[in-house]
Amino acid sequence: MPEILRERLPPQTRLEWNDLELILAICRAESLSGAARILGQTHSTIFRRINAVEARTGVRFFDRFPHGYVMTDAGRAAMATAERVENEVLALGREVLGQDERLRGRIRVTCPEAFAEEHAPGIVARFCRDHPEIQIDLVPGHGAVDLNRREAEVAIRATRAAPDTAFGRRICEFRFALYASEGYLATAGDLPLQAHSYCLIEGTLGWLVPHIWKTKEAGEPQVVFQCRASRAVQNAGAEGLGITFLPCYVGDADDRLLRVSDPIAALDLDLWVLTHRDLTNTARVRALMTHLYGELSARAYLFGGDMKPPTTVNFLKRGA
């Protein structure tokens, strides 16, 4: 902890790292419930802790309002110090890990949810057979994790551009298309594209503007099923609930779904394997990334949408 926080202060008023970490979490979340999620604690625990810190130091770090917690000047000063300390601790951790030349230890890998379920187990198993002293923790999800904050050491990420602080390799195109079940197509009739029912991954409605609807508001009534879990959306489409919008490697591999459009070129991303630049000298990270480059490159046709051609019902081509 910086000496400035210790000098000339009686022990009961000193801010320790646990206090700063708590203040930083509340500053970032602007609420106790959000800070509880960040720190993995309960709302009541966070409430007791911040009250205790303020009572012990005699400093009010937050103004309490019905809409949330707002930093005071003292809160902003504490947040600035906490961020500096956090960055130094994280940089030290990356530096120490980056000097590790042993092919053993644990690696935290983040990747898309469907990839984690379908492809990652086999890829990881083959890697671990060759490197039995390395353990893999897999973190599925659509949100981008922060490699700077060591939320993961390796990221398999679909994006248009890799972060400046990241090191890695572009594997191939990562494309999306529209899919529907044969049963849905048989009963939906000859509707224009924007009038169909849709099953969407939460947060992707805006992606389909203006390709299907002119505005998000126009599309909202047509979305009959939404879920954060891509597998749930895939299964809803396969059950005939409506047209679904999926990465090609997911939709093309599902025999229950027909592709009803070409890949939507304007939404194309690139598939990358990334790590933080400070970790490029870590032996186990290098070994895993090399393995992933080979495994994913062999599947480039899946991610690029070259596995399943559209059916004769190609909504985007016919301009419905």
TISE-531653 format. One record per residue (C-alpha): residue number from 1; residue in one letter; x negated, y, z negated. Coordinates in steps of 0.1 Angstrom, whole numbers, plus 2048, in hexadecimal, padded with zeros to 3 digits. Layout:
REM residues N
<marba NUM,'a',<X,Y,Z>>
...
REM end
This chain:
REM residues 320
<marba 1,'m',<800,800,800>>
<marba 2,'p',<7F2,823,808>>
<marba 3,'e',<7E0,833,7EA>>
<marba 4,'i',<7F5,853,7EF>>
<marba 5,'l',<813,83F,7E1>>
<marba 6,'r',<7FF,836,7C2>>
<marba 7,'e',<7EA,853,7B7>>
<marba 8,'r',<7F6,869,79B>>
<marba 9,'l',<817,857,798>>
<marba 10,'p',<823,846,779>>
<marba 11,'p',<828,820,77F>>
<marba 12,'q',<84E,822,77C>>
<marba 13,'t',<851,83B,799>>
<marba 14,'r',<83A,82A,7B2>>
<marba 15,'l',<849,81E,7D2>>
<marba 16,'e',<83D,7FA,7DA>>
<marba 17,'w',<83F,7EA,7FD>>
<marba 18,'n',<860,7D8,7F3>>
<marba 19,'d',<86F,7F9,7EC>>
<marba 20,'l',<863,808,80D>>
<marba 21,'e',<86F,7E9,820>>
<marba 22,'l',<892,7ED,810>>
<marba 23,'i',<894,813,819>>
<marba 24,'l',<888,80C,83C>>
<marba 25,'a',<8A3,7F2,842>>
<marba 26,'i',<8BE,809,835>>
<marba 27,'c',<8B0,825,84B>>
<marba 28,'r',<8B1,810,86A>>
<marba 29,'a',<8D3,800,864>>
<marba 30,'e',<8E3,81F,855>>
<marba 31,'s',<8F8,808,83E>>
<marba 32,'l',<8F3,7F0,822>>
<marba 33,'s',<903,7D3,835>>
<marba 34,'g',<8EB,7D9,852>>
<marba 35,'a',<8CD,7DA,83B>>
<marba 36,'a',<8D9,7BA,82B>>
<marba 37,'r',<8D9,7A9,84D>>
<marba 38,'i',<8B6,7B5,854>>
<marba 39,'l',<8A8,7AA,833>>
<marba 40,'g',<8BC,78A,830>>
<marba 41,'q',<8CC,795,80F>>
<marba 42,'t',<8F0,79C,804>>
<marba 43,'h',<901,7BE,805>>
<marba 44,'s',<903,7BF,7DF>>
<marba 45,'t',<8DE,7B7,7DB>>
<marba 46,'i',<8D4,7D4,7F2>>
<marba 47,'f',<8EC,7EB,7DF>>
<marba 48,'r',<8DC,7E2,7BE>>
<marba 49,'r',<8B9,7E5,7CB>>
<marba 50,'i',<8BC,808,7DB>>
<marba 51,'n',<8CE,815,7BC>>
<marba 52,'a',<8B2,807,7A6>>
<marba 53,'v',<897,817,7BC>>
<marba 54,'e',<8A7,839,7BB>>
<marba 55,'a',<8AD,836,795>>
<marba 56,'r',<889,82C,78F>>
<marba 57,'t',<879,846,7A4>>
<marba 58,'g',<892,862,79E>>
<marba 59,'v',<894,868,7C3>>
<marba 60,'r',<8B3,867,7D9>>
<marba 61,'f',<8AA,857,7FA>>
<marba 62,'f',<8CD,855,809>>
<marba 63,'d',<8ED,869,809>>
<marba 64,'r',<90B,852,807>>
<marba 65,'f',<928,858,81F>>
<marba 66,'p',<946,843,829>>
<marba 67,'h',<937,83D,84B>>
<marba 68,'g',<915,831,83D>>
<marba 69,'y',<8F4,83B,82D>>
<marba 70,'v',<8E3,85B,839>>
<marba 71,'m',<8BE,862,832>>
<marba 72,'t',<8B4,87F,81C>>
<marba 73,'d',<893,891,822>>
<marba 74,'a',<884,879,809>>
<marba 75,'g',<893,85C,81C>>
<marba 76,'r',<884,868,83D>>
<marba 77,'a',<862,86C,82D>>
<marba 78,'a',<864,849,81E>>
<marba 79,'m',<86F,83B,840>>
<marba 80,'a',<851,84B,851>>
<marba 81,'t',<839,83C,838>>
<marba 82,'a',<84A,81A,839>>
<marba 83,'e',<847,818,85F>>
<marba 84,'r',<822,820,85D>>
<marba 85,'v',<81C,805,843>>
<marba 86,'e',<831,7EC,856>>
<marba 87,'n',<81F,7F3,877>>
<marba 88,'e',<7FD,7EE,865>>
<marba 89,'v',<808,7CD,855>>
<marba 90,'l',<816,7C0,876>>
<marba 91,'a',<7F6,7CB,889>>
<marba 92,'l',<7E1,7B9,86F>>
<marba 93,'g',<7F6,79A,873>>
<marba 94,'r',<7F2,79A,899>>
<marba 95,'e',<7CD,7A0,896>>
<marba 96,'v',<7C8,783,87E>>
<marba 97,'l',<7DD,76C,893>>
<marba 98,'g',<7CC,777,8B3>>
<marba 99,'q',<7AB,76A,8A6>>
<marba 100,'d',<7B9,747,8A0>>
<marba 101,'e',<7A7,72F,8B7>>
<marba 102,'r',<7B7,710,8A9>>
<marba 103,'l',<7D0,6FB,8BC>>
<marba 104,'r',<7E7,6F7,89E>>
<marba 105,'g',<801,70B,88C>>
<marba 106,'r',<824,718,892>>
<marba 107,'i',<831,72D,8B0>>
<marba 108,'r',<852,73F,8B0>>
<marba 109,'v',<861,740,8D3>>
<marba 110,'t',<87F,753,8DE>>
<marba 111,'c',<893,74B,8FD>>
<marba 112,'p',<8B7,74D,90C>>
<marba 113,'e',<8D0,737,8FA>>
<marba 114,'a',<8D9,720,917>>
<marba 115,'f',<8B4,71B,91E>>
<marba 116,'a',<8AE,712,8FA>>
<marba 117,'e',<8C9,6F8,8FB>>
<marba 118,'e',<8C3,6E8,91D>>
<marba 119,'h',<89F,6EC,927>>
<marba 120,'a',<88A,6F6,909>>
<marba 121,'p',<88C,6D4,8F6>>
<marba 122,'g',<87B,6C1,912>>
<marba 123,'i',<862,6DC,919>>
<marba 124,'v',<858,6DF,8F5>>
<marba 125,'a',<857,6B9,8F0>>
<marba 126,'r',<83E,6B6,90D>>
<marba 127,'f',<829,6D2,8FE>>
<marba 128,'c',<829,6C3,8DB>>
<marba 129,'r',<81F,6A1,8E8>>
<marba 130,'d',<7FF,6B1,8F5>>
<marba 131,'h',<7FB,6C8,8D6>>
<marba 132,'p',<808,6B4,8B8>>
<marba 133,'e',<7FB,6CE,89F>>
<marba 134,'i',<80F,6EA,8AD>>
<marba 135,'q',<833,6F0,8A1>>
<marba 136,'i',<84D,704,8B5>>
<marba 137,'d',<869,719,8A6>>
<marba 138,'l',<883,721,8C1>>
<marba 139,'v',<898,740,8BE>>
<marba 140,'p',<8B5,740,8D7>>
<marba 141,'g',<8C7,760,8E0>>
<marba 142,'h',<8CE,77B,8FA>>
<marba 143,'g',<8C0,798,8E6>>
<marba 144,'a',<89C,7A3,8ED>>
<marba 145,'v',<886,79C,8CE>>
<marba 146,'d',<86A,7B3,8C4>>
<marba 147,'l',<848,7A3,8CB>>
<marba 148,'n',<838,7C1,8BA>>
<marba 149,'r',<84A,7B8,899>>
<marba 150,'r',<841,792,89C>>
<marba 151,'e',<865,788,89F>>
<marba 152,'a',<856,76F,8B8>>
<marba 153,'e',<834,767,8C5>>
<marba 154,'v',<840,75C,8E7>>
<marba 155,'a',<85E,768,8FB>>
<marba 156,'i',<86F,759,919>>
<marba 157,'r',<881,777,925>>
<marba 158,'a',<896,782,943>>
<marba 159,'t',<88F,7A7,949>>
<marba 160,'r',<887,7C0,964>>
<marba 161,'a',<866,7CA,955>>
<marba 162,'a',<850,7BC,939>>
<marba 163,'p',<849,7D3,91B>>
<marba 164,'d',<828,7E6,91D>>
<marba 165,'t',<81C,7D5,8FD>>
<marba 166,'a',<823,7B2,90B>>
<marba 167,'f',<80C,79B,91E>>
<marba 168,'g',<818,77F,934>>
<marba 169,'r',<823,774,957>>
<marba 170,'r',<841,778,96D>>
<marba 171,'i',<84E,756,976>>
<marba 172,'c',<86A,75B,990>>
<marba 173,'e',<88A,76D,997>>
<marba 174,'f',<8A6,769,97E>>
<marba 175,'r',<8C8,76C,98F>>
<marba 176,'f',<8ED,76D,986>>
<marba 177,'a',<90D,762,999>>
<marba 178,'l',<932,75C,994>>
<marba 179,'y',<940,739,98D>>
<marba 180,'a',<962,729,989>>
<marba 181,'s',<971,707,984>>
<marba 182,'e',<982,6F5,9A1>>
<marba 183,'g',<9A2,6F5,98C>>
<marba 184,'y',<9A1,71A,987>>
<marba 185,'l',<99C,721,9AC>>
<marba 186,'a',<9B9,70A,9B5>>
<marba 187,'t',<9D2,71D,99E>>
<marba 188,'a',<9C5,741,9A0>>
<marba 189,'g',<9D2,747,9C3>>
<marba 190,'d',<9C4,760,9DC>>
<marba 191,'l',<9BD,77C,9C3>>
<marba 192,'p',<9A5,799,9CA>>
<marba 193,'l',<985,794,9B6>>
<marba 194,'q',<98D,7AF,99C>>
<marba 195,'a',<9AF,7A0,994>>
<marba 196,'h',<9A2,77E,989>>
<marba 197,'s',<99E,773,965>>
<marba 198,'y',<97B,773,957>>
<marba 199,'c',<966,762,93D>>
<marba 200,'l',<948,777,933>>
<marba 201,'i',<92A,776,91C>>
<marba 202,'e',<92F,792,904>>
<marba 203,'g',<91F,7B2,910>>
<marba 204,'t',<91E,7AA,935>>
<marba 205,'l',<93E,7BA,940>>
<marba 206,'g',<92B,7DA,949>>
<marba 207,'w',<914,7C6,95F>>
<marba 208,'l',<930,7BF,977>>
<marba 209,'v',<937,7E4,97C>>
<marba 210,'p',<93A,7EE,999>>
<marba 211,'h',<935,7CB,9A9>>
<marba 212,'i',<958,7C0,99E>>
<marba 213,'w',<969,7DD,98C>>
<marba 214,'k',<963,802,990>>
<marba 215,'t',<963,808,96A>>
<marba 216,'k',<960,7F3,94B>>
<marba 217,'e',<983,7FE,941>>
<marba 218,'a',<991,7EF,962>>
<marba 219,'g',<980,7CD,95A>>
<marba 220,'e',<989,7CA,935>>
<marba 221,'p',<9AD,7BD,93B>>
<marba 222,'q',<9A0,7A1,952>>
<marba 223,'v',<988,793,938>>
<marba 224,'v',<99C,777,928>>
<marba 225,'f',<97E,768,915>>
<marba 226,'q',<95E,777,907>>
<marba 227,'c',<944,768,8F1>>
<marba 228,'r',<920,76F,8E7>>
<marba 229,'a',<917,74A,8EC>>
<marba 230,'s',<911,744,911>>
<marba 231,'r',<91A,71F,90E>>
<marba 232,'a',<93D,728,901>>
<marba 233,'v',<942,73E,91F>>
<marba 234,'q',<935,723,937>>
<marba 235,'n',<94D,70A,928>>
<marba 236,'a',<96A,722,929>>
<marba 237,'g',<964,726,94E>>
<marba 238,'a',<962,701,953>>
<marba 239,'e',<983,6FD,941>>
<marba 240,'g',<994,713,95B>>
<marba 241,'l',<999,733,947>>
<marba 242,'g',<98B,749,962>>
<marba 243,'i',<96D,753,977>>
<marba 244,'t',<94D,754,963>>
<marba 245,'f',<92D,768,968>>
<marba 246,'l',<90E,754,95F>>
<marba 247,'p',<8E8,751,966>>
<marba 248,'c',<8E4,73B,984>>
<marba 249,'y',<8CF,721,971>>
<marba 250,'v',<8EE,71C,95A>>
<marba 251,'g',<90A,71D,973>>
<marba 252,'d',<8F9,70A,98F>>
<marba 253,'a',<8F0,6ED,978>>
<marba 254,'d',<914,6E8,96C>>
<marba 255,'d',<927,6D0,983>>
<marba 256,'r',<948,6DC,974>>
<marba 257,'l',<943,6FF,984>>
<marba 258,'l',<942,70A,9A8>>
<marba 259,'r',<92E,729,9B2>>
<marba 260,'v',<946,742,9C1>>
<marba 261,'s',<92D,75D,9CA>>
<marba 262,'d',<909,762,9D6>>
<marba 263,'p',<8F2,76E,9BA>>
<marba 264,'i',<8F9,793,9B4>>
<marba 265,'a',<8D9,7A2,9C0>>
<marba 266,'a',<8DD,7C3,9AD>>
<marba 267,'l',<8DC,7B0,98C>>
<marba 268,'d',<8BD,79C,994>>
<marba 269,'l',<8A3,79A,978>>
<marba 270,'d',<881,78A,975>>
<marba 271,'l',<879,76D,95E>>
<marba 272,'w',<85A,773,948>>
<marba 273,'v',<845,760,92E>>
<marba 274,'l',<837,77A,916>>
<marba 275,'t',<823,77F,8F7>>
<marba 276,'h',<814,79D,8E5>>
<marba 277,'r',<7F3,7A8,8F3>>
<marba 278,'d',<7E3,7A3,8D1>>
<marba 279,'l',<7EB,77E,8D2>>
<marba 280,'t',<7DB,775,8F3>>
<marba 281,'n',<7BC,767,8E1>>
<marba 282,'t',<7D1,750,8CB>>
<marba 283,'a',<7CA,72D,8D7>>
<marba 284,'r',<7EC,71E,8D0>>
<marba 285,'v',<7FE,73B,8E1>>
<marba 286,'r',<7E8,739,900>>
<marba 287,'a',<7EE,713,902>>
<marba 288,'l',<814,717,8FF>>
<marba 289,'m',<816,733,919>>
<marba 290,'t',<802,71F,932>>
<marba 291,'h',<81A,702,92D>>
<marba 292,'l',<838,718,931>>
<marba 293,'y',<82A,728,951>>
<marba 294,'g',<828,706,961>>
<marba 295,'e',<849,6F8,954>>
<marba 296,'l',<85D,717,95E>>
<marba 297,'s',<84C,71C,97F>>
<marba 298,'a',<858,6F9,988>>
<marba 299,'r',<87B,704,981>>
<marba 300,'a',<87A,724,994>>
<marba 301,'y',<895,718,9AD>>
<marba 302,'l',<8AD,715,990>>
<marba 303,'f',<8A8,738,982>>
<marba 304,'g',<8A8,747,9A5>>
<marba 305,'g',<8CA,738,9AE>>
<marba 306,'d',<8BE,720,9C9>>
<marba 307,'m',<8CD,701,9BB>>
<marba 308,'k',<8F2,704,9C4>>
<marba 309,'p',<900,717,9E2>>
<marba 310,'p',<921,72A,9DF>>
<marba 311,'t',<941,718,9E8>>
<marba 312,'t',<955,723,A06>>
<marba 313,'v',<966,73A,9ED>>
<marba 314,'n',<94C,755,9EC>>
<marba 315,'f',<95D,773,9DC>>
<marba 316,'l',<941,78C,9E0>>
<marba 317,'k',<93C,785,A04>>
<marba 318,'r',<960,787,A0E>>
<marba 319,'g',<963,7A7,9FB>>
<marba 320,'a',<983,79C,9E8>>
REM end
